[in-house]
């Protein structure tokens, strides 16, 4: 029967017995100055009365072998593997609960190893099981003992079940109950070598000033507080529970150093350059203490700041970086006997590398507001972004806001006043990127906006002020740049938008810029966009729709880039003329114009690539008196002329 239970991983129905232990307040550290030196400037919380009541109730237990048996005393298992604990209290597999169960399991491993047994690191046990596709606890418990022994190379296996698991957190008040049923099984025979079941219930009403209380004061979030309170109660439970296990070497009974607690406040966050990984440990006094940060830093010394209380720290240097560093604490006595504990709160991450600066930052104006957006940063440890604003543009940038998403809306601004912005990314360690490129936005009252004057200086037309109504021919003067924001509408009462300077109309696939005739235009037509003698000065249209014009775009001795533009329902789609005109027309949709889709004349040399020229009333592309032009990869269909 014992062998069957061991093979199935079921711990069975124990016989009834009850133990209770009522305890008063925990021992506090004596000196506030000691705490202050350890915190190094951290806020010291006021001490609130702290009490803990622990109730160990065992409703029954498996028949425990007589530990006086010579077999167990004469030859203890050389290696013991602690298998993942089965949770009998919940069907939940949420990440937070899984982490909490691992805290309990690691705490048990620490207390069990203090009895002198060589205990396999729980993460190594899990790795070996995963390699054999054993991940779920139920699958592990259903596996044969000899198979588990072969995988872990252990001489004994410990099966554990979580019988009680209740947590209540209200501010600084915590109420936690943890119950575990465990048994150790001989990997060869299936014989139960040890079995026990206990429950610990505790509550605290504030922060104690023992090292556990120090960790609480250092914790930076609610999740950290919960982990620490859970570890507190698990330590209470297993400290008494493992006393029923004999020492592996009976000669060491009472001689092996005792560790009662190991914590580090860095487990809940990443540590950056100049910060300390601080570790606290309690145990037997007047011994040699140290800790490891995984295999990254070994043997970091710890000072005994009070009898049995050891504190140590490692300061992170610029350029250092490491992940998944498990803290291991050591306590060594003069005879050389050493006790090792694993920190149960989780691995430490050292991160001194800042994220890359945010890319693709754009500003869009609204009524008394400016909206910012940028590309999501790819860093896996990204924590958020900080937005800075200036009224000057070159200097004077001041912190404005923190956001977790790549968007921000700055509100309650003065219309017609220009604001400048930069964005930085920061990671979970607090490392901050360089500033992004500067962008500017000018809040503006809602449209319509009537345009009567020429554009003589750099000007932005924004979607929030749409539609822009051109009341006559409007000139973008030489030396001036007109930038048109995605989603903007421009309507003309008949006049042209004549460009002598630069026109930058860069829309987006879902925010196209529209140029069209106003309802009041004669014959519902306007003169279109005319690039007039701009030469090689940069102008570009992208994701724009031009419609209801006599000629949608005219390039006269001008060479703009026209990419991804919808030019439809005009008389002529595009006209290109003069030998100095060599614009790029690429991936445009030129369709349903009443005459020609594209006209090329007077020696013009455009590059016409990958356009769809469809269903125009006369020719798709008409070339007159021009040569040495590039026309390739276009689709010309349904046009009624050539």
ZAKEMAR-41389 format. One line per field, with one value per residue (C-alpha): residue in one letter; z, x, y negated; residue number from 1. Coordinates in steps of 0.25 Angstrom, whole numbers, plus 2048, in hexadecimal, padded with zeros to 3 digits. Example, Ala and Ser with C-alpha at 12.3 -4.5 7.8 and 13.67 -1.06 7.14 Angstrom:
REM residues 2
code = c(a:s);
pz = c(81F:81D);
px = c(831:837);
py = c(812:804);
pos = c(1:2);
REM end
This chain:
REM residues 642
code = c(x:x:x:x:x:x:x:x:x:x:x:x:x:x:x:x:x:x:x:x:x:x:x:x:x:x:x:x:x:x:x:x:x:x:x:x:x:x:x:x:x:x:x:x:x:x:x:x:x:x:x:x:x:x:x:x:x:x:x:x:x:x:x:x:x:x:x:x:x:x:x:x:x:x:x:x:x:x:x:x:x:x:x:x:x:x:x:x:x:x:x:x:x:x:x:x:x:x:x:x:x:x:x:x:x:x:x:x:x:x:x:x:x:x:x:x:x:x:x:x:x:x:x:x:x:x:x:x:x:x:x:x:x:x:x:x:x:x:x:x:x:x:x:x:x:x:x:x:x:x:x:x:x:x:x:x:x:x:x:x:x:x:x:x:x:x:x:x:x:x:x:x:x:x:x:x:x:x:x:x:x:x:x:x:x:x:x:x:x:x:x:x:x:x:x:x:x:x:x:x:x:x:x:x:x:x:x:x:x:x:x:x:x:x:x:x:x:x:x:x:x:x:x:x:x:x:x:x:x:x:x:x:x:x:x:x:x:x:x:x:x:x:x:x:x:x:x:x:x:x:x:x:x:x:x:x:x:x:x:x:x:x:x:x:x:x:x:x:x:x:x:x:x:x:x:x:x:x:x:x:x:x:x:x:x:x:x:x:x:x:x:x:x:x:x:x:x:x:x:x:x:x:x:x:x:x:x:x:x:x:x:x:x:x:x:x:x:x:x:x:x:x:x:x:x:x:x:x:x:x:x:x:x:x:x:x:x:x:x:x:x:x:x:x:x:x:x:x:x:x:x:x:x:x:x:x:x:x:x:x:x:x:x:x:x:x:x:x:x:x:x:x:x:x:x:x:x:x:x:x:x:x:x:x:x:x:x:x:x:x:x:x:x:x:x:x:x:x:x:x:x:x:x:x:x:x:x:x:x:x:x:x:x:x:x:x:x:x:x:x:x:x:x:x:x:x:x:x:x:x:x:x:x:x:x:x:x:x:x:x:x:x:x:x:x:x:x:x:x:x:x:x:x:x:x:x:x:x:x:x:x:x:x:x:x:x:x:x:x:x:x:x:x:x:x:x:x:x:x:x:x:x:x:x:x:x:x:x:x:x:x:x:x:x:x:x:x:x:x:x:x:x:x:x:x:x:x:x:x:x:x:x:x:x:x:x:x:x:x:x:x:x:x:x:x:x:x:x:x:x:x:x:x:x:x:x:x:x:x:x:x:x:x:x:x:x:x:x:x:x:x:x:x:x:x:x:x:x:x:x:x:x:x:x:x:x:x:x:x:x:x:x:x:x:x:x:x:x:x:x:x:x:x:x:x:x:x:x:x:x:x:x:x:x:x:x:x:x:x:x:x:x:x:x:x:x:x:x:x:x:x:x:x:x:x:x:x:x:x:x:x:x:x:x:x:x:x:x:x:x:x:x:x:x:x:x:x:x:x:x:x:x);
pz = c(800:803:7F6:7EF:7F6:7F2:7E4:7E2:7EA:7F3:802:808:813:820:82E:837:840:844:848:84B:84D:852:850:854:84C:844:848:843:83F:84A:843:83A:835:831:828:823:81F:818:810:80B:80B:809:810:81E:821:82F:837:839:843:83C:841:83B:840:83A:83B:837:835:82F:82D:82B:825:81E:826:828:829:835:833:83C:831:82E:81F:81F:829:823:815:812:804:7FD:7F4:7F6:7EC:7F0:7E5:7E2:7EC:7E8:7EC:7F2:7F5:7E7:7D8:7D5:7CD:7CC:7CC:7DA:7E1:7DA:7DF:7ED:7EE:7E9:7F5:7FE:7F8:7F8:807:80A:802:80B:818:813:80F:81D:822:81A:80E:800:7F9:7EA:7E6:7E3:7D6:7D2:7D5:7CD:7C1:7C1:7C2:7B6:7AD:7AF:7AC:7BA:7BD:7C4:7D2:7D0:7C5:7CE:7DA:7D0:7CC:7D1:7DD:7D5:7C9:7D2:7D9:7CB:7C6:7D3:7D7:7E5:7F0:7F6:7F1:7F9:7F5:7FA:7FA:7FE:807:80B:804:808:807:80B:809:80D:80D:817:81D:818:81C:816:818:812:814:80E:80E:80A:80A:806:7FE:7FC:7EC:7EC:7F4:7F5:804:80B:814:81A:819:820:81F:825:823:827:829:82C:82B:82C:82F:82A:828:831:832:830:823:81D:821:81B:80E:80F:811:804:7FC:7F1:7ED:7F3:7EC:7F4:801:7FE:7FB:807:810:80A:80C:81A:81D:815:81D:82A:825:820:82C:835:82A:827:835:833:829:82F:82B:81F:827:836:83A:834:83D:844:83D:82F:82E:82E:825:828:81D:810:808:7FE:7FA:7EC:7E8:7E5:7DB:7D2:7D7:7D0:7D1:7DE:7E6:7F0:7F0:7FF:806:814:81C:82A:830:83B:840:83F:832:824:81A:80B:7FF:7F0:7E5:7DC:7D6:7D3:7E0:7EA:7F9:7FC:80B:815:822:82F:833:83F:845:83B:831:824:81A:80C:7FF:7F2:7EA:7DB:7D2:7C4:7B9:7C1:7BD:7C1:7C3:7CB:7D6:7E2:7EF:7F8:806:80E:81D:821:82F:833:831:822:822:819:817:80A:807:7FA:7FA:7F8:7F3:7E5:7DC:7DC:7CE:7CC:7C1:7BE:7AF:7AB:7A1:793:791:78C:77D:774:77D:777:77D:778:77C:782:789:795:794:78D:78B:78B:786:783:77F:78A:790:78E:79B:7A3:7B0:7AC:7B8:7B1:7AB:7B0:7A9:7AA:7A5:7A1:79D:797:78E:791:7A0:7AC:7AA:7B7:7BB:7B7:7B9:7BA:7B1:7AF:7A1:795:795:79D:79C:7A2:7A5:7AA:7A1:79B:78C:782:78B:787:791:78F:794:796:79B:7A2:7A5:7B3:7B7:7C3:7CA:7C8:7BC:7B3:7A4:79D:799:78C:781:784:77F:77F:780:780:786:77D:77D:775:766:75C:759:74E:747:740:741:73B:743:745:751:756:758:75D:759:763:763:76F:767:75B:751:74C:742:737:733:727:721:72D:72B:733:732:72F:73C:743:746:748:750:74F:75B:758:758:754:749:73F:737:72C:727:719:71B:71B:726:71F:725:723:730:736:738:742:742:749:74D:752:74D:757:757:748:745:73C:731:72A:725:72F:72C:728:71D:70F:707:714:70F:714:70E:716:71B:713:716:70F:70C:719:712:71B:728:730:730:732:732:739:73C:736:72E:723:71C:715:70F:701:702:70F:70F:706:707:6FF:6FF:70D:712:71E:724:722:729:72C:728:723:717:712:70C:706:6F8:6F7:702:701:6F7:6F7:6EE:6EB:6EA:6F9:6FE:702:70D:713:712:719:71E:71B:717:70B:707:701:6FC:6F1:6E7:6E9:6F5:6F3:6E9:6E7:6DD:6DA:6DD:6EB:6F1:6FC:702:702:709:70F:70D:70A:6FE:6FC:6F5:6F1:6E6:6DC:6DD:6E9:6E6:6DB:6D8:6CF:6CB:6D6:6D7:6E1:6EB:6F3:6F2:6F8:700:6FE:6FD:6F1:6EF:6EB:6E5:6D9:6D0:6CF);
px = c(800:80B:812:805:803:811:80F:802:807:7FB:7FE:7F2:7E9:7F1:7EC:7E8:7F1:7F2:7FD:7FC:806:802:80E:80F:816:822:830:833:840:846:84C:845:852:855:849:84C:85A:854:849:853:84A:83D:830:830:821:81C:81B:80D:809:80C:807:806:7FE:802:7F9:7FF:7F3:7F5:7E8:7EF:7FC:802:808:816:821:829:835:83C:83D:84C:849:846:851:85C:85A:852:84F:85B:852:843:83B:82F:824:81A:80F:801:7F7:7EB:7E4:7E2:7E1:7E7:7F4:7F6:804:804:7FF:809:814:80E:80E:81D:820:81A:821:82F:82C:82A:837:83F:839:83B:849:84C:84B:858:852:858:84C:84B:848:839:83C:845:83A:830:83A:83D:82E:82B:835:82D:820:81B:816:808:808:7FD:806:812:80A:805:813:819:823:82F:82C:82D:839:840:83D:841:84D:847:847:83B:82F:826:818:811:802:7FD:7F1:7EE:7F1:7EA:7EF:7E8:7F0:7EA:7F4:7FF:7F6:7F8:7F2:7F8:7F5:7FE:7FD:805:805:812:819:827:827:833:835:839:82E:823:824:81F:82B:824:816:810:805:804:7FC:801:7F8:7FD:7FA:802:7FD:809:818:821:82F:836:83D:82F:82A:836:832:824:829:831:826:821:814:808:80D:81A:813:80A:816:81D:811:80F:81E:81C:811:818:824:81C:815:822:82B:823:81E:82D:830:82A:834:841:84F:855:861:85D:86B:868:85B:85D:86A:865:863:854:84F:841:83E:844:83F:843:83B:840:838:82C:833:83F:84B:853:861:864:859:85B:856:854:852:84E:850:84D:853:85D:865:874:876:87C:871:871:868:869:862:85F:86D:86F:875:879:87D:878:87B:870:872:86B:864:85E:85F:85A:856:85F:85E:866:865:86B:86B:869:873:870:870:86C:860:85B:84D:847:852:84D:852:859:85C:867:86A:877:87C:88A:88A:887:879:871:862:85D:84F:849:841:833:82E:833:83F:846:848:854:851:85A:857:84D:842:843:83D:82E:82D:822:81E:813:80B:7FC:7F5:7E7:7DE:7E6:7EE:7FA:7FA:807:809:816:81A:819:827:82C:833:82D:82F:829:822:81C:81F:822:81D:824:81F:826:821:82E:831:840:841:838:832:82A:824:815:810:812:80B:80B:806:80D:803:800:7F6:7FB:7EE:7EA:7F4:7F3:7EE:7F8:804:80F:813:81F:821:82B:828:831:82F:833:834:830:83E:83B:846:842:844:849:83F:837:838:830:822:819:80A:801:7F3:7E9:7DA:7D1:7CF:7CA:7D7:7D5:7E2:7E3:7F2:7FE:807:814:81A:81B:80C:805:7F7:7F1:7E5:7DF:7DD:7D8:7D2:7DB:7D4:7DC:7D4:7DE:7EB:7F4:803:80D:819:827:82E:822:81D:80E:80D:800:7FC:7F6:7E7:7E6:7DC:7DF:7D3:7D4:7CA:7D1:7DF:7EC:7F6:802:80F:81C:822:820:813:814:807:80A:7FD:7FB:7F4:7E9:7EA:7EA:7EC:7E1:7E2:7D4:7CB:7C2:7B3:7B3:7BE:7B9:7B5:7BA:7C8:7D5:7E3:7EA:7F8:803:812:817:826:82A:836:83C:836:830:821:81A:80C:809:7FB:7F4:7E7:7E5:7D8:7CE:7DA:7DC:7EA:7EC:7FC:804:813:819:828:826:82A:821:820:812:810:803:7FA:7EC:7E9:7DB:7CF:7D7:7D8:7E7:7ED:7FC:803:812:819:827:835:838:82C:830:826:824:816:816:80A:7FF:7F1:7ED:7DF:7D2:7D8:7CF:7DB:7EA:7EF:7FD:802:811:816:821:82D:829:830:827:829:81C:81C:812:805:7F7:7F2:7E4:7D7:7DB:7D2:7DE:7EC:7F2:800:802:810:813:821:828:832:83B:830:82E:821:820:818:80B:7FD:7F6:7E8:7DA:7DF:7D7:7E3:7F1);
py = c(800:7F6:7F9:7F7:7EA:7E5:7E9:7E1:7D5:7D5:7D3:7DA:7D7:7D5:7D9:7CD:7C5:7B6:7AD:79E:793:785:77B:76D:761:765:760:752:74D:744:738:72E:729:737:737:72A:72E:73A:733:728:71D:725:720:727:72A:728:735:739:744:751:75E:76C:778:785:791:79E:7A8:7B6:7BD:7CA:7CF:7DB:7E6:7E1:7EB:7ED:7E3:7EC:7F7:7FA:7F9:7EA:7E7:7EF:7EA:7DD:7DB:7D4:7CB:7C7:7C1:7B8:7BA:7AE:7AD:7B0:7A6:7AC:79E:798:79C:78F:78F:780:77B:774:780:789:780:780:790:790:786:791:79C:795:792:7A0:7A4:79B:7A0:7AE:7AD:7A7:7B5:7B9:7BF:7BC:7B6:7B4:7A5:7A4:79D:7A8:7B2:7AB:7AA:7B9:7BC:7B2:7B8:7C5:7BD:7BE:7B0:7B2:7B6:7C1:7C7:7C7:7CE:7D9:7DC:7E9:7E7:7EE:7E4:7D8:7DD:7E0:7D2:7CA:7D4:7D3:7DE:7D8:7D0:7C7:7C5:7B9:7B4:7A6:7A9:79B:78E:781:773:766:759:74C:741:744:74F:75D:76A:777:785:790:79F:7AA:7B9:7BF:7CD:7D2:7DF:7E8:7E8:7F7:7FD:7F3:7F4:7E7:7E3:7D6:7D0:7C4:7B9:7AC:79F:791:785:777:769:75C:74E:746:747:74E:74A:757:75A:75E:751:74A:751:74C:73D:73F:745:73C:743:74A:757:757:755:761:76A:766:768:776:779:775:77F:78A:789:78A:796:79E:79A:7A3:7AD:7B2:7B4:7C2:7C5:7CB:7C5:7CC:7CE:7D0:7CC:7BE:7BD:7AF:7AC:7A7:798:794:78A:785:77B:776:76A:760:753:754:760:757:74E:74C:745:73B:735:72E:736:741:74F:750:75E:761:76E:773:77F:784:778:776:77E:77A:776:773:774:776:76F:77C:77F:770:76C:776:775:767:765:762:75A:75E:752:758:766:76F:764:763:758:757:750:74F:742:743:73D:736:740:74C:754:762:769:774:773:77B:776:781:77F:786:787:78E:792:794:7A3:7A0:7A5:79C:79A:795:78E:78A:77D:780:772:774:771:764:75C:752:749:73D:73C:731:733:72D:71F:71F:71F:719:70E:706:6FA:6F7:6EA:6EA:6DF:6DB:6E8:6EF:6FE:706:714:71C:72A:735:737:746:748:753:74D:73F:739:72C:71E:710:704:6F7:6E9:6DC:6CF:6CB:6D7:6D8:6D7:6D7:6E5:6E9:6F6:6F6:704:713:71D:72C:72B:724:719:70C:701:6F3:6EC:6DE:6D7:6C9:6C9:6C4:6C5:6CF:6DA:6E3:6F1:6FC:70A:714:723:729:738:73F:73D:72E:72C:721:71F:713:709:70B:701:6F4:6F2:6E6:6E4:6D8:6D9:6D3:6D0:6DA:6D7:6D3:6CA:6C0:6BE:6B0:6AD:6B3:6BC:6B4:6BB:6CA:6CE:6DA:6DE:6E8:6F1:6EA:6DD:6E4:6E1:6D7:6CF:6C8:6BC:6B9:6BD:6BF:6BE:6C5:6BB:6BF:6C2:6C6:6D4:6D8:6E5:6EC:6F6:703:703:6F4:6F0:6E4:6DF:6D5:6CB:6CC:6C7:6CF:6D2:6CD:6D1:6C9:6CE:6DC:6E4:6F0:6F7:705:70C:71A:726:723:714:710:701:6FC:6F1:6EF:6E4:6DC:6DD:6CF:6D1:6CE:6DA:6E2:6E1:6DA:6D8:6E2:6E3:6DB:6DD:6D1:6D0:6D7:6DE:6E9:6E3:6EE:6EF:6FC:701:70F:715:709:709:6FE:6FE:6F4:6EC:6E7:6ED:6F4:6F2:6E9:6EB:6DF:6DF:6E6:6F4:6F7:706:70B:718:720:715:717:70D:710:709:6FD:6F8:6FC:704:6FF:6F6:6F5:6EB:6E5:6EB:6E8:6F0:6FE:702:710:716:723:72C:722:725:71C:720:71A:70D:708:706:70B:712:70D:702:701:6F6:6EB:6F4:6F8:705:70B:718:720:72D:736:72E:732:72A:72F:72B:71D:716:715:71A:720:71A:710:70C:700:6FB:702:70D:714:716:723:72A:738:741:739:73F:738:73D:738:72B:727:721:727);
pos = c(1:2:3:4:5:6:7:8:9:10:11:12:13:14:15:16:17:18:19:20:21:22:23:24:25:26:27:28:29:30:31:32:33:34:35:36:37:38:39:40:41:42:43:44:45:46:47:48:49:50:51:52:53:54:55:56:57:58:59:60:61:62:63:64:65:66:67:68:69:70:71:72:73:74:75:76:77:78:79:80:81:82:83:84:85:86:87:88:89:90:91:92:93:94:95:96:97:98:99:100:101:102:103:104:105:106:107:108:109:110:111:112:113:114:115:116:117:118:119:120:121:122:123:124:125:126:127:128:129:130:131:132:133:134:135:136:137:138:139:140:141:142:143:144:145:146:147:148:149:150:151:152:153:154:155:156:157:158:159:160:161:162:163:164:165:166:167:168:169:170:171:172:173:174:175:176:177:178:179:180:181:182:183:184:185:186:187:188:189:190:191:192:193:194:195:196:197:198:199:200:201:202:203:204:205:206:207:208:209:210:211:212:213:214:215:216:217:218:219:220:221:222:223:224:225:226:227:228:229:230:231:232:233:234:235:236:237:238:239:240:241:242:243:244:245:246:247:248:249:250:251:252:253:254:255:256:257:258:259:260:261:262:263:264:265:266:267:268:269:270:271:272:273:274:275:276:277:278:279:280:281:282:283:284:285:286:287:288:289:290:291:292:293:294:295:296:297:298:299:300:301:302:303:304:305:306:307:308:309:310:311:312:313:314:315:316:317:318:319:320:321:322:323:324:325:326:327:328:329:330:331:332:333:334:335:336:337:338:339:340:341:342:343:344:345:346:347:348:349:350:351:352:353:354:355:356:357:358:359:360:361:362:363:364:365:366:367:368:369:370:371:372:373:374:375:376:377:378:379:380:381:382:383:384:385:386:387:388:389:390:391:392:393:394:395:396:397:398:399:400:401:402:403:404:405:406:407:408:409:410:411:412:413:414:415:416:417:418:419:420:421:422:423:424:425:426:427:428:429:430:431:432:433:434:435:436:437:438:439:440:441:442:443:444:445:446:447:448:449:450:451:452:453:454:455:456:457:458:459:460:461:462:463:464:465:466:467:468:469:470:471:472:473:474:475:476:477:478:479:480:481:482:483:484:485:486:487:488:489:490:491:492:493:494:495:496:497:498:499:500:501:502:503:504:505:506:507:508:509:510:511:512:513:514:515:516:517:518:519:520:521:522:523:524:525:526:527:528:529:530:531:532:533:534:535:536:537:538:539:540:541:542:543:544:545:546:547:548:549:550:551:552:553:554:555:556:557:558:559:560:561:562:563:564:565:566:567:568:569:570:571:572:573:574:575:576:577:578:579:580:581:582:583:584:585:586:587:588:589:590:591:592:593:594:595:596:597:598:599:600:601:602:603:604:605:606:607:608:609:610:611:612:613:614:615:616:617:618:619:620:621:622:623:624:625:626:627:628:629:630:631:632:633:634:635:636:637:638:639:640:641:642);
REM end
